[in-house]
Amino acid sequence: KDLPIGMLLDSLQDDVANETEADYLGGFLAYTAGFGFFNKGSDIIAGLYKAYGLGNKLSGYPSLEDRQVMSKRTSEKINRLIQVFDMANLLIAIGSYGEANEYYKHVLTEYQSREIYNNLGVSILLDAIDKYFREGELRFRLPIQLDLQSSSRGESYVKERTALIKEALLQFEAAISLDPNYSPAYI
């Protein structure tokens, strides 16, 4: 490790890992911002190399072929995360809040944003309302849902719903900690 070749290999490995992570997180960010899923990175890389007259191998940088393979693998990984994210959104739309929670939590293991923390907080709160509040127990409609759908529940659920509400609050606080001006988390 202390030899020049070892330090060079460590540096190259770090550069490749950082570049791959940037592509992955940037690709998912672009998707969640509404730009769709982009999977033509390897074609663009080839076009850039050609347009700038670059050779297939650049000093201190992966070869063109390696870079294209890395881009394809990153696209596959982004697509898997997008599927999990989309499933979380569909589950919350159909009222499967507990399942949506697990999907949002998985997304957060890969990508953190105020929106994902907020969505998780909303789904946890909706889960608590759905499972642990009796009809008429909430005096007001919360701004996170269009209609309350609750059923009569026994008093034994008070402890569970309180725990879920506290967990939802933690998620909202996480969203706020990333952006103190993010009003949906305050609501």
C-alpha positions as CSV (number, residue, x, y, z in Angstrom):
1,K,0.0,0.0,0.0
2,D,2.9,2.4,0.7
3,L,4.4,1.8,-2.8
4,P,3.7,4.3,-5.6
5,I,1.7,1.7,-7.6
6,G,-0.5,0.9,-4.5
7,M,-1.2,4.6,-3.9
8,L,-2.1,5.0,-7.6
9,L,-4.4,2.0,-7.5
10,D,-6.1,3.4,-4.4
11,S,-6.5,6.7,-6.0
12,L,-8.0,5.2,-9.2
13,Q,-10.4,3.1,-7.2
14,D,-11.6,6.1,-5.2
15,D,-12.0,8.1,-8.4
16,V,-14.1,5.4,-10.1
17,A,-16.2,4.8,-6.9
18,N,-16.9,8.5,-6.6
19,E,-17.8,8.9,-10.2
20,T,-20.1,5.9,-10.2
21,E,-21.8,7.1,-7.0
22,A,-22.3,10.6,-8.6
23,D,-23.8,9.0,-11.7
24,Y,-26.1,6.9,-9.6
25,L,-27.3,9.6,-7.2
26,G,-27.6,12.1,-10.0
27,G,-29.6,9.8,-12.1
28,F,-32.1,9.1,-9.4
29,L,-32.3,12.8,-8.5
30,A,-33.1,13.6,-12.1
31,Y,-35.8,10.9,-12.1
32,T,-37.4,12.2,-8.9
33,A,-37.2,15.8,-10.3
34,G,-39.4,14.7,-13.2
35,F,-36.9,14.3,-15.9
36,G,-37.6,10.6,-16.4
37,F,-35.2,7.7,-16.5
38,F,-32.1,8.2,-18.6
39,N,-30.3,5.1,-19.7
40,K,-28.2,6.3,-22.7
41,G,-25.1,7.3,-20.7
42,S,-22.8,4.9,-22.5
43,D,-23.9,6.3,-25.9
44,I,-23.3,9.9,-24.7
45,I,-19.8,8.9,-23.4
46,A,-18.9,7.3,-26.7
47,G,-20.2,10.5,-28.5
48,L,-18.1,12.7,-26.2
49,Y,-15.0,10.7,-26.8
50,K,-15.5,10.9,-30.6
51,A,-16.5,14.6,-30.6
52,Y,-13.4,15.6,-28.7
53,G,-11.1,13.2,-30.5
54,L,-10.2,11.4,-27.3
55,G,-8.5,8.0,-27.4
56,N,-9.9,4.9,-25.8
57,K,-7.6,5.3,-22.9
58,L,-7.0,8.4,-20.9
59,S,-4.3,8.8,-18.2
60,G,-5.8,8.4,-14.7
61,Y,-9.3,7.6,-16.1
62,P,-11.1,4.3,-16.9
63,S,-11.0,3.3,-20.6
64,L,-13.9,4.2,-22.8
65,E,-15.1,0.6,-22.8
66,D,-14.9,0.4,-19.0
67,R,-16.7,3.7,-18.6
68,Q,-19.5,2.5,-20.9
69,V,-19.9,-0.7,-18.9
70,M,-19.9,1.3,-15.7
71,S,-22.6,3.6,-17.1
72,K,-24.8,0.6,-18.1
73,R,-24.4,-1.0,-14.7
74,T,-25.2,2.3,-13.0
75,S,-28.4,2.6,-15.2
76,E,-29.5,-0.9,-14.1
77,K,-29.0,0.0,-10.5
78,I,-30.9,3.3,-10.9
79,N,-33.7,1.5,-12.6
80,R,-34.0,-0.9,-9.6
81,L,-34.2,2.0,-7.1
82,I,-36.8,3.7,-9.3
83,Q,-38.9,0.6,-9.2
84,V,-38.8,0.6,-5.4
85,F,-39.6,4.3,-5.2
86,D,-42.5,4.0,-7.7
87,M,-43.8,1.0,-5.8
88,A,-43.8,3.0,-2.5
89,N,-45.8,5.8,-4.2
90,L,-48.3,3.3,-5.6
91,L,-48.7,1.5,-2.3
92,I,-49.4,4.8,-0.5
93,A,-51.9,5.7,-3.2
94,I,-53.9,2.5,-2.6
95,G,-53.7,2.8,1.1
96,S,-51.1,0.1,1.8
97,Y,-49.2,2.5,4.1
98,G,-47.3,-0.1,6.1
99,E,-45.9,-1.6,3.0
100,A,-45.1,1.8,1.5
101,N,-43.1,2.5,4.7
102,E,-40.8,-0.4,4.0
103,Y,-40.2,0.7,0.4
104,Y,-39.5,4.3,1.4
105,K,-37.1,3.0,4.1
106,H,-35.3,1.0,1.5
107,V,-35.0,4.0,-0.8
108,L,-33.5,6.0,2.1
109,T,-30.7,3.4,2.5
110,E,-29.6,4.4,-1.0
111,Y,-30.7,8.0,-1.4
112,Q,-31.6,10.6,1.2
113,S,-33.7,13.7,0.4
114,R,-36.2,15.8,2.2
115,E,-39.0,14.5,-0.1
116,I,-38.3,10.9,0.7
117,Y,-38.1,11.5,4.5
118,N,-41.3,13.5,4.2
119,N,-43.1,10.8,2.2
120,L,-42.0,8.2,4.7
121,G,-43.3,10.4,7.5
122,V,-46.6,10.8,5.7
123,S,-47.0,7.1,5.1
124,I,-46.2,6.3,8.7
125,L,-48.7,8.8,9.9
126,L,-51.4,7.5,7.5
127,D,-50.6,4.0,8.7
128,A,-51.1,5.1,12.4
129,I,-54.4,6.9,11.5
130,D,-55.6,3.9,9.5
131,K,-54.8,1.3,12.1
132,Y,-55.1,2.9,15.5
133,F,-57.7,5.6,15.5
134,R,-61.4,5.0,15.9
135,E,-64.0,6.8,13.8
136,G,-64.6,10.3,15.1
137,E,-61.5,10.2,17.3
138,L,-59.7,12.8,15.2
139,R,-61.4,16.2,15.4
140,F,-59.8,17.6,12.2
141,R,-58.8,16.3,8.9
142,L,-55.0,16.4,8.5
143,P,-53.6,18.2,5.4
144,I,-51.8,15.0,4.3
145,Q,-54.9,13.2,3.1
146,L,-58.1,13.8,1.3
147,D,-60.4,11.7,3.4
148,L,-60.1,9.8,6.7
149,Q,-60.7,6.1,6.4
150,S,-60.8,4.7,9.8
151,S,-62.6,1.9,11.5
152,S,-63.6,1.3,15.1
153,R,-60.6,0.1,17.0
154,G,-60.1,-0.9,20.6
155,E,-58.2,1.1,23.2
156,S,-55.3,-1.3,23.0
157,Y,-54.1,0.5,19.9
158,V,-53.3,3.8,21.6
159,K,-49.8,2.7,22.5
160,E,-49.1,1.5,18.9
161,R,-50.5,4.5,17.2
162,T,-48.5,6.8,19.5
163,A,-45.3,5.0,18.6
164,L,-46.1,5.3,14.9
165,I,-46.9,9.0,15.2
166,K,-43.6,9.5,17.1
167,E,-41.7,7.7,14.3
168,A,-43.5,9.8,11.7
169,L,-42.4,13.0,13.5
170,L,-38.8,11.8,13.4
171,Q,-39.1,11.4,9.6
172,F,-40.5,14.9,9.3
173,E,-37.7,16.3,11.5
174,A,-35.2,14.5,9.3
175,A,-36.7,16.2,6.2
176,I,-36.5,19.6,8.0
177,S,-32.9,19.0,9.1
178,L,-32.0,18.6,5.4
179,D,-33.9,21.8,4.5
180,P,-35.3,24.1,7.3
181,N,-37.5,25.8,4.7
182,Y,-39.3,22.7,3.5
183,S,-42.9,23.5,4.4
184,P,-44.6,20.1,3.7
185,A,-42.6,18.5,6.6
186,Y,-43.8,21.3,9.0
187,I,-47.4,20.8,7.9
